[in-house]
């Protein structure tokens, strides 16, 4: 199946290609992407998909994705602002540094968090399919590991002692919030229409 992902984030494109083996996933070629003005991950993912539907080959499927980190001790922040938590144009390192500063006085045992990913797929006819994936865990005291991106160096999944960045790409393909959303989406599409 051919799908256009409404994102220029090469890390997300690479992950979804690995997760959805057999799909041909390309990043959108549009010069401007829609601003993330939704109040939820789902609203942002849907807006991206709808933008893509009007901007790409009408025969292609379109994927809108929004994801981020919710930290319980911070009342759910950074949430939908995860990618720009350290300010507009902030690097992954700047976002992580701000997060750790805000959690300085919070014990590691009280740093419950979860990754959230929302995916919205639009068919060439405009049919919409939605999927959500989450990964629960906690925030470590300092960055560890070199794999992954975003908050992976400080996110320790439930049942693990290693951060996602230490667990690596192969682990993410099977267990990440994005993998869970993508597998759920693929299953929903399989049951909703003839086999892909």
C-alpha positions in Angstrom: 0.0 0.0 0.0 1.3 3.5 -0.8 0.8 6.2 1.8 2.0 9.8 2.2 2.9 10.8 5.8 2.1 14.4 6.4 5.4 15.1 8.2 8.9 16.0 7.4 10.3 14.3 10.5 12.6 11.7 9.0 12.8 9.8 12.3 9.0 9.2 12.2 9.1 8.3 8.5 11.9 5.8 9.1 10.1 4.3 12.1 6.8 3.9 10.3 8.5 2.3 7.3 10.1 -0.3 9.7 6.8 -0.9 11.6 4.5 -1.1 8.5 6.6 -3.5 6.5 5.2 -3.8 3.0 3.8 -0.2 3.0 5.5 2.4 0.8 5.6 5.4 3.0 6.9 8.8 1.8 7.0 12.2 3.5 4.8 14.9 2.1 6.3 17.1 -0.5 4.3 20.2 0.2 6.3 23.3 1.1 4.1 24.4 4.0 2.5 22.1 6.6 -0.5 23.0 8.7 0.0 24.5 12.1 -0.8 22.3 15.0 -3.7 24.2 16.5 -5.7 21.3 17.8 -6.4 20.7 21.5 -5.6 17.0 21.3 -3.2 14.6 19.5 -6.1 13.3 17.5 -7.3 16.7 16.3 -3.7 17.5 15.1 -3.3 14.2 13.4 -6.7 14.6 11.6 -5.9 18.2 10.5 -2.6 16.9 9.0 -4.3 14.1 7.2 -7.0 16.4 5.8 -4.4 18.9 4.6 -2.5 16.0 2.9 -5.6 14.7 1.2 -5.8 18.1 -0.7 -2.1 18.3 -1.4 -1.0 14.9 -2.7 -1.7 12.4 -5.4 -5.4 11.6 -5.2 -4.6 7.9 -5.6 -2.4 7.8 -2.5 -3.5 7.1 1.0 -2.6 9.9 3.5 -1.4 9.4 7.1 -1.6 12.2 9.7 0.3 11.6 12.9 0.7 13.5 16.1 2.5 12.2 19.2 4.1 13.3 22.4 4.8 12.8 26.0 2.5 13.3 29.0 4.1 13.5 32.5 1.8 13.1 35.4 3.7 15.3 37.8 3.5 18.1 35.2 -0.3 17.8 34.8 0.2 16.2 31.4 2.8 18.5 30.0 4.5 18.7 27.6 1.6 16.9 25.8 0.7 18.3 22.3 3.6 20.8 22.7 6.2 18.0 23.1 8.2 18.9 19.9 8.4 22.6 20.8 8.5 22.4 24.6 11.8 24.2 24.8 10.6 26.9 22.4 10.0 27.2 18.6 12.7 25.4 16.8 14.0 23.7 19.9 16.2 20.7 19.5 15.5 17.3 21.1 18.2 18.0 23.6 16.7 21.4 24.6 13.2 19.8 25.1 14.7 17.1 27.3 16.7 19.6 29.3 13.6 21.7 30.0 11.7 18.6 31.1 14.4 17.5 33.5 14.7 21.0 35.0 11.0 21.0 35.7 11.3 17.6 37.3 14.4 18.4 39.4 12.5 18.3 42.7 10.3 15.3 41.8 11.6 11.9 42.9 12.1 9.3 40.1 9.4 7.1 41.7 6.9 9.9 41.2 7.8 10.6 37.5 5.1 8.5 35.9 4.7 9.3 32.2 3.3 8.0 29.0 4.0 8.4 25.3 0.9 8.9 23.1 0.5 8.5 19.3 -2.5 9.2 17.2 -2.7 8.1 13.6 -5.4 9.1 11.1 -5.5 7.4 7.6 -7.5 8.9 4.8 -8.2 6.7 1.7 -8.3 8.1 -1.8 -12.1 8.3 -1.4 -11.7 10.2 1.9 -12.7 7.3 4.2 -11.1 7.9 7.6 -9.6 5.4 10.0 -8.1 6.3 13.3 -5.8 4.5 15.7 -4.1 5.3 19.0 -1.1 3.8 20.8 0.3 4.5 24.2 3.4 3.4 26.2 3.5 3.9 29.9 6.7 4.4 32.0 8.6 7.0 33.9 11.1 9.8 33.3 14.8 9.0 34.3 17.0 11.4 36.2 19.3 11.9 33.2 19.6 11.0 29.5 20.9 7.6 28.7 21.5 5.8 25.4 22.0 7.0 21.8 19.1 5.3 20.0 15.7 6.8 19.1 14.9 10.5 19.2 12.8 13.0 21.1 12.4 12.1 24.8 13.7 8.5 24.3 16.9 9.1 26.3 14.9 9.8 29.4 11.8 7.6 29.0 12.0 4.3 30.8 9.1 1.9 29.8 7.2 0.1 32.4 8.9 -3.1 33.3 12.3 -2.0 32.1 15.4 -0.4 33.7 16.6 0.9 30.3 15.5 4.0 28.5 14.0 3.7 25.0 17.2 5.1 23.7 19.1 2.2 25.3 16.6 -0.4 24.1 17.1 0.7 20.5 15.3 0.7 17.2 14.4 -3.0 17.0 12.6 -2.7 20.4 10.7 0.4 19.2 9.5 -1.3 16.0 7.6 -3.8 18.2 6.8 -1.9 21.4 6.7 1.9 21.0 3.5 4.0 21.2 3.9 4.6 17.4 4.3 0.9 16.8 1.1 0.2 18.8 -0.8 2.8 16.9 0.5 1.7 13.5 -0.3 -2.0 14.2 -3.8 -1.1 15.4 -4.3 1.0 12.3 -3.1 -1.7 9.9 -5.5 -4.2 11.7 -8.4 -1.8 11.4 -7.8 -1.3 7.7 -7.5 -5.0 7.1 -10.9 -5.7 8.7 -12.6 -2.7 7.1 -11.7 -3.4 3.5 -10.3 -6.2 1.3 -6.8 -7.4 2.2 -4.0 -4.9 1.5 
